[in-house]
Every structure is written in structure tokens, then in C-alpha cells.
Amino acid sequence: MPRPANPDVRRRLLAAGLDLVHGRGFSASGVKDITDSAGVPKGSFYAYFPSKEAFAAAILEHYWSDIERRLLPILDEDGPAQERLVRFFHALADEHEDGDFLLGCLIGNLSLELGGASEAVRDQLASILERWDAALTACVRSGQHGSGGVRTDLDADVLAATLIEAWEGAALRGKVTRSRTPYARFETITVPALLR
């Protein structure tokens, strides 16, 4: 009779995999590298994930769930919508800076590496983008009502999607230049230009 799944082993695999895949990329992170880093036998990997692609999808969910828990509440705080949006993206940029801008955004990284090659990963990326869109749309919409100061000639969902697309470009450039400058331009030029 097989042993029941151990949630701690799954968490260790996800944490180790997130670090490796975010740092090296998916293709350069082998299953043995992941299990060695997690301190579990290689055979344990497939007891928790049916494939390496399913593992990549689980890493993305793990990554985004953490951001949802820690950073998305910024969008619901008090203050004008544009300021809340800038605070949220500033917090994301702080995390990129903590890694010396070497890692970039895992969503962008895996979109480029696997978005066209893995249906499981593409589906997970699409789900995350929908959740991110929904959170930003709610914040933008709150700024479109009354005297919130956010333009009303474009739908909130269009503005939210455009913010994500522009953010991912800033994160990509920040990773290449290893600089906060693209993030600062996003906060001070792109966000106001889109929302006013």
C-alpha cells in the first residue's frame, strides 16, 4: 500500500523548484536538481507531480498565491486608486530589487520560456493573468467612480490589462539592465499616462 502524500515534502519541492526555476529557468532545472535542493529522493517527485510541466504549473500557482496573499491587499487599502496601484507595483519592484534584478517576474519568464510549448503552463499562466486582471480592474474601476481621477474613456479591464503588459515589459528590461530605472519609469510615467 502506498504511503499517503506528505504536504511538507510537496511544500519543500515547490519551494526548491521555485528558487531553481526562477533563478535558472525551467529547462536548466532538472528534476534531480530540484529533489536534491529539497532534500528528498528523486523518486518522490513523481509521487506529487505527474510531470515536470505539471510541476511548473504548480510553481506558478505557488508563486502567484504568495503575491495574492501578501501584496494584492495593497489594492484595497485607503487612498486614490492610482496611488494604490503605484504602491502595489512598487512593492513588486522592491522584491525584484531584493534579488538584484536577476530573477525578473516568474510569470513573464515562464510565459517566454513555456507559454508556447506547454499547454499546462499556458493554462496556468492564463488563469493567473485573469486573477491579476480582476484585482487591478477592481482598483481601476474604483478610481473611475466619483472624483477618483482615473480616466473613464477606456474600460477598467482594458486599463488593467495594459498595466500588466507594461509592467511585464519593465520587469523584462529591469532584468536585462539590472536596474530599477525601468520600474521607476513605469511608476512615474506609464501609470499616470494610462490612467489620466
C-alpha positions as a Markdown table, in Angstrom:
| # | Residue | x | y | z |
|---|---|---|---|---|
| 1 | Met | 0.0 | 0.0 | 0.0 |
| 2 | Pro | 1.5 | 3.4 | -1.0 |
| 3 | Arg | 2.3 | 5.9 | 1.7 |
| 4 | Pro | 0.0 | 8.9 | 2.0 |
| 5 | Ala | 1.2 | 12.1 | 0.5 |
| 6 | Asn | 3.2 | 14.3 | 2.8 |
| 7 | Pro | 2.3 | 18.0 | 2.5 |
| 8 | Asp | 5.7 | 19.0 | 3.9 |
| 9 | Val | 7.5 | 17.2 | 1.0 |
| 10 | Arg | 5.3 | 18.9 | -1.5 |
| 11 | Arg | 6.0 | 22.3 | 0.0 |
| 12 | Arg | 9.7 | 21.6 | 0.0 |
| 13 | Leu | 9.6 | 20.6 | -3.6 |
| 14 | Leu | 7.7 | 23.7 | -4.6 |
| 15 | Ala | 10.0 | 26.0 | -2.6 |
| 16 | Ala | 13.1 | 24.4 | -4.0 |
| 17 | Gly | 11.7 | 24.3 | -7.5 |
| 18 | Leu | 10.6 | 28.0 | -7.3 |
| 19 | Asp | 14.1 | 29.1 | -6.3 |
| 20 | Leu | 15.7 | 27.0 | -9.1 |
| 21 | Val | 13.3 | 27.7 | -11.9 |
| 22 | His | 13.1 | 31.4 | -11.1 |
| 23 | Gly | 16.9 | 31.6 | -10.9 |
| 24 | Arg | 18.0 | 29.3 | -13.8 |
| 25 | Gly | 14.9 | 28.8 | -15.9 |
| 26 | Phe | 12.7 | 25.8 | -16.4 |
| 27 | Ser | 14.9 | 23.9 | -18.9 |
| 28 | Ala | 18.1 | 24.4 | -16.9 |
| 29 | Ser | 16.4 | 23.0 | -13.7 |
| 30 | Gly | 16.4 | 19.2 | -13.7 |
| 31 | Val | 14.2 | 17.0 | -11.5 |
| 32 | Lys | 17.3 | 15.8 | -9.7 |
| 33 | Asp | 18.4 | 19.3 | -9.0 |
| 34 | Ile | 15.0 | 20.1 | -7.6 |
| 35 | Thr | 14.8 | 17.0 | -5.4 |
| 36 | Asp | 18.4 | 17.4 | -4.2 |
| 37 | Ser | 17.7 | 21.0 | -3.3 |
| 38 | Ala | 14.5 | 19.9 | -1.5 |
| 39 | Gly | 16.4 | 17.1 | 0.3 |
| 40 | Val | 14.1 | 14.4 | -0.9 |
| 41 | Pro | 14.7 | 11.3 | -3.1 |
| 42 | Lys | 14.3 | 11.8 | -6.8 |
| 43 | Gly | 11.5 | 9.2 | -7.0 |
| 44 | Ser | 9.4 | 11.4 | -4.6 |
| 45 | Phe | 9.0 | 14.0 | -7.3 |
| 46 | Tyr | 6.6 | 11.9 | -9.4 |
| 47 | Ala | 4.5 | 11.0 | -6.3 |
| 48 | Tyr | 3.5 | 14.6 | -6.1 |
| 49 | Phe | 3.6 | 15.8 | -9.7 |
| 50 | Pro | 2.7 | 13.7 | -12.8 |
| 51 | Ser | 5.2 | 15.6 | -15.0 |
| 52 | Lys | 7.8 | 18.4 | -14.9 |
| 53 | Glu | 5.3 | 20.6 | -16.8 |
| 54 | Ala | 2.6 | 20.0 | -14.1 |
| 55 | Phe | 5.3 | 20.9 | -11.6 |
| 56 | Ala | 6.0 | 24.2 | -13.5 |
| 57 | Ala | 2.2 | 25.0 | -13.3 |
| 58 | Ala | 2.2 | 24.2 | -9.6 |
| 59 | Ile | 5.2 | 26.5 | -9.1 |
| 60 | Leu | 3.4 | 29.3 | -10.9 |
| 61 | Glu | 0.4 | 28.8 | -8.6 |
| 62 | His | 2.6 | 28.8 | -5.5 |
| 63 | Tyr | 4.3 | 32.0 | -6.7 |
| 64 | Trp | 1.1 | 33.9 | -7.5 |
| 65 | Ser | -0.8 | 32.7 | -4.4 |
| 66 | Asp | 2.0 | 34.2 | -2.3 |
| 67 | Ile | 1.7 | 37.5 | -4.2 |
| 68 | Glu | -2.1 | 37.5 | -3.8 |
| 69 | Arg | -1.8 | 36.9 | -0.1 |
| 70 | Arg | 1.0 | 39.5 | 0.7 |
| 71 | Leu | 0.7 | 42.2 | -2.0 |
| 72 | Leu | -2.7 | 42.3 | -3.6 |
| 73 | Pro | -4.3 | 43.7 | -0.4 |
| 74 | Ile | -2.5 | 46.9 | -1.1 |
| 75 | Leu | -5.0 | 47.5 | -3.9 |
| 76 | Asp | -7.8 | 47.5 | -1.4 |
| 77 | Glu | -6.2 | 50.0 | 1.0 |
| 78 | Asp | -7.4 | 53.5 | 1.5 |
| 79 | Gly | -6.4 | 56.3 | -0.8 |
| 80 | Pro | -6.8 | 57.2 | -4.5 |
| 81 | Ala | -6.7 | 54.2 | -6.9 |
| 82 | Gln | -3.7 | 55.5 | -8.8 |
| 83 | Glu | -1.7 | 55.7 | -5.6 |
| 84 | Arg | -2.7 | 52.2 | -4.5 |
| 85 | Leu | -1.7 | 50.8 | -7.9 |
| 86 | Val | 1.7 | 52.5 | -7.7 |
| 87 | Arg | 2.2 | 51.2 | -4.2 |
| 88 | Phe | 1.4 | 47.6 | -5.4 |
| 89 | Phe | 3.8 | 47.8 | -8.3 |
| 90 | His | 6.4 | 49.5 | -6.2 |
| 91 | Ala | 6.2 | 46.5 | -3.7 |
| 92 | Leu | 6.7 | 44.1 | -6.6 |
| 93 | Ala | 9.7 | 46.1 | -7.8 |
| 94 | Asp | 11.1 | 46.1 | -4.3 |
| 95 | Glu | 11.1 | 42.3 | -4.4 |
| 96 | His | 12.8 | 42.3 | -7.8 |
| 97 | Glu | 15.5 | 44.7 | -6.4 |
| 98 | Asp | 16.0 | 42.3 | -3.4 |
| 99 | Gly | 17.2 | 39.8 | -5.9 |
| 100 | Asp | 19.5 | 42.3 | -7.6 |
| 101 | Phe | 17.1 | 42.3 | -10.6 |
| 102 | Leu | 18.5 | 38.9 | -11.7 |
| 103 | Leu | 15.3 | 37.0 | -11.4 |
| 104 | Gly | 12.6 | 39.2 | -13.0 |
| 105 | Cys | 9.0 | 38.1 | -12.9 |
| 106 | Leu | 8.3 | 34.4 | -12.9 |
| 107 | Ile | 5.1 | 34.9 | -14.8 |
| 108 | Gly | 7.0 | 36.8 | -17.6 |
| 109 | Asn | 9.9 | 34.4 | -17.5 |
| 110 | Leu | 7.8 | 31.3 | -17.9 |
| 111 | Ser | 5.5 | 33.0 | -20.4 |
| 112 | Leu | 8.5 | 33.4 | -22.6 |
| 113 | Glu | 10.1 | 30.0 | -21.9 |
| 114 | Leu | 7.0 | 27.8 | -21.9 |
| 115 | Gly | 3.9 | 29.8 | -22.9 |
| 116 | Gly | 4.0 | 28.4 | -26.4 |
| 117 | Ala | 5.3 | 25.0 | -25.6 |
| 118 | Ser | 3.3 | 23.7 | -22.7 |
| 119 | Glu | -0.5 | 23.7 | -22.6 |
| 120 | Ala | -0.5 | 23.0 | -18.8 |
| 121 | Val | 1.8 | 26.0 | -18.2 |
| 122 | Arg | -0.1 | 28.2 | -20.6 |
| 123 | Asp | -3.4 | 27.4 | -18.9 |
| 124 | Gln | -1.9 | 28.2 | -15.5 |
| 125 | Leu | -0.5 | 31.5 | -16.8 |
| 126 | Ala | -3.8 | 32.4 | -18.4 |
| 127 | Ser | -5.6 | 31.7 | -15.0 |
| 128 | Ile | -3.1 | 33.9 | -13.1 |
| 129 | Leu | -3.4 | 36.7 | -15.6 |
| 130 | Glu | -7.2 | 36.6 | -15.2 |
| 131 | Arg | -6.9 | 36.8 | -11.4 |
| 132 | Trp | -4.4 | 39.6 | -11.7 |
| 133 | Asp | -6.6 | 41.4 | -14.2 |
| 134 | Ala | -9.6 | 41.1 | -11.9 |
| 135 | Ala | -7.7 | 42.6 | -8.9 |
| 136 | Leu | -6.4 | 45.5 | -10.9 |
| 137 | Thr | -9.7 | 46.1 | -12.7 |
| 138 | Ala | -11.5 | 46.4 | -9.4 |
| 139 | Cys | -8.9 | 49.0 | -8.2 |
| 140 | Val | -9.1 | 50.9 | -11.5 |
| 141 | Arg | -12.9 | 50.9 | -11.5 |
| 142 | Ser | -12.9 | 52.3 | -8.0 |
| 143 | Gly | -10.9 | 55.2 | -9.3 |
| 144 | Gln | -13.3 | 55.8 | -12.2 |
| 145 | His | -16.3 | 56.5 | -9.9 |
| 146 | Gly | -17.0 | 59.9 | -8.5 |
| 147 | Ser | -13.9 | 62.1 | -8.3 |
| 148 | Gly | -11.4 | 59.2 | -8.3 |
| 149 | Gly | -9.3 | 60.8 | -11.0 |
| 150 | Val | -9.0 | 57.8 | -13.3 |
| 151 | Arg | -10.0 | 58.2 | -16.9 |
| 152 | Thr | -13.3 | 56.9 | -18.0 |
| 153 | Asp | -12.9 | 56.8 | -21.8 |
| 154 | Leu | -11.5 | 53.3 | -21.6 |
| 155 | Asp | -13.0 | 50.3 | -19.7 |
| 156 | Ala | -11.3 | 49.4 | -16.4 |
| 157 | Asp | -10.4 | 45.9 | -17.7 |
| 158 | Val | -8.6 | 47.4 | -20.7 |
| 159 | Leu | -6.6 | 49.7 | -18.5 |
| 160 | Ala | -5.8 | 46.8 | -16.1 |
| 161 | Ala | -4.6 | 44.5 | -18.8 |
| 162 | Thr | -2.5 | 47.3 | -20.3 |
| 163 | Leu | -0.9 | 48.0 | -16.9 |
| 164 | Ile | 0.1 | 44.3 | -16.6 |
| 165 | Glu | 1.5 | 44.3 | -20.1 |
| 166 | Ala | 3.5 | 47.4 | -19.5 |
| 167 | Trp | 4.7 | 46.1 | -16.1 |
| 168 | Glu | 6.0 | 42.9 | -17.7 |
| 169 | Gly | 8.0 | 44.9 | -20.2 |
| 170 | Ala | 9.5 | 47.0 | -17.4 |
| 171 | Ala | 10.3 | 43.8 | -15.5 |
| 172 | Leu | 12.0 | 42.3 | -18.5 |
| 173 | Arg | 14.1 | 45.4 | -19.2 |
| 174 | Gly | 14.9 | 45.6 | -15.5 |
| 175 | Lys | 16.2 | 42.1 | -15.5 |
| 176 | Val | 18.4 | 42.8 | -18.6 |
| 177 | Thr | 19.8 | 46.1 | -17.3 |
| 178 | Arg | 19.8 | 45.0 | -13.6 |
| 179 | Ser | 18.4 | 48.4 | -12.8 |
| 180 | Arg | 15.4 | 49.9 | -11.1 |
| 181 | Thr | 15.1 | 52.6 | -13.8 |
| 182 | Pro | 12.5 | 50.7 | -15.9 |
| 183 | Tyr | 10.4 | 50.2 | -12.8 |
| 184 | Ala | 10.7 | 53.8 | -11.9 |
| 185 | Arg | 9.6 | 54.9 | -15.4 |
| 186 | Phe | 6.7 | 52.5 | -15.2 |
| 187 | Glu | 5.6 | 54.1 | -11.9 |
| 188 | Thr | 6.2 | 57.8 | -12.7 |
| 189 | Ile | 5.4 | 57.9 | -16.5 |
| 190 | Thr | 3.4 | 54.8 | -17.6 |
| 191 | Val | 0.9 | 54.6 | -14.8 |
| 192 | Pro | -0.1 | 58.3 | -14.8 |
| 193 | Ala | -0.2 | 58.3 | -18.7 |
| 194 | Leu | -2.5 | 55.3 | -18.8 |
| 195 | Leu | -4.8 | 56.4 | -16.0 |
| 196 | Arg | -5.4 | 60.1 | -16.5 |
